[in-house]
Amino acid sequence: MRKTISSLFILGAVIAQAATALDSVQFQLEDSWEIDQVPSGFPVEFCILTDKTRQYIAYYNEQRQMCIASRSLDSDQWQYQVLPTRIGWDSHNYITMAVDGDGHLHVSGNMHCVKLIYFRTERPGDITSLKQLKMTGEQEDRVTYPKFLTDQEGTLLFNYRDGGSGNGMRIWNKYDLATRQWARLLDKPLLDGEGRCNAYPLGPIRGPDGWFHLVWVWRDTPDCATNHHLSYARSKDLVHWESAFGQKIEPSMTLDNKSLWVDPIPSGGGIINGCEKLTFDSSNRPIITYHKSDRNGDMQIYAARPEGTTWTRHVLTDWQQPIEFSGRGSMGFIGIRISGLSRAEPGLLTMTYRHRDYGSGRLVIDENSLRPTTKKIEVTQEYPKELRRKQSDFEGMGIRRAIDIGGAADDSVRYVLQWETLGANHDRPRKPPLPEPSTLRLYKLVANAKTDTANKAVQATTTSPEPGH
């Protein structure tokens, strides 16, 4: 017998009572800067990178030009450089950056199945010397999803998708500091859809165990409903890969590698690229949270973890409503959205959700069993009220944030970039009226000594598009 929505609202209220909100915050505001005015009619991810003595911000200005702002950390004076590329309305076209071992800034972005857009400084730390370049010059005509990262030896790497949704490959390059040239890290694509699908990866993310962890779903067509087969692999050097249980896999990794399947969800099975989140438990085991439809067709939240010789999947909800979604381009709210897990206290994990029928709530999960519990926890706000208050009263506006992908030398300091926009609109122009441009602000936060921030962050984070992009 199926439960009614009203009865499940009562269940949700009981679960919500397990979390007690506190007025205290993990971080307090110490300083802020107004950087520029930015487009507010659609969301696209910006980037902030703090490196030793300098700080860089990459964004699109009011005229939609790609811009880099930079300052010395001991100065309030910002330097600006406009780059020769403009964004339209495509929410895929985020910007990302990296600094190499010689102090040169690398920038890439504003790409959705177009030629590679990549810049590098000719003088370390000098954004006025940014010059547009190729990398290897091969398979650089249909680029999307750029990502910089470094391996265990500190070598700068770059990966991207070559091809389109439903027919793409993940290409990896490595940078030689001595020659200042890019070359292939792998002779073959790391993830290859073999012309029938393509992978949407989360990561690679370096875990507390020192391994790099990669999670992805496969997708058949540009329709986001065709995501399927949640998968996972790990590597120590980003060249040699294996399953969660040590089975060696030679790139390219394809859909046929069954040992990499976490959950063989079929196409149309309720998972969407970007919903999967990666967390590590106290034993450094990966936990993947995601949503999919159950055997009755109702949407549920799941958590999967390698236990013994297999991935064990745990359902975290008991909802009685289906959520069907489909569409192309950058999707807005599809009816379900989930956060990753974070540690509430020893032995307890927590996550939040937003559901079309049941509203927003929080789950508290026992770490050992990965099952919901009604134990009470105290939840402190991550950000101070100044960052949680919207500036615009235009209907539909939401707060957007970018977290520092570099990091301050002082672990108690965090930099957060914040602005406001409307939601995704399938990468299409909106008709007037449109909101006024938003103010892009940089906030410097310091840890509140009264809260234990170290116990809060077990969720792995990475720059990635919103679900469905």
Summary of the structure (lengths in Angstrom):
residues: 469
radius of gyration: 21.8
end to end distance: 36.6
largest distance: 68.8
contacts: 1516
relative contact order: 0.18
helix: 6%
strand: 46%
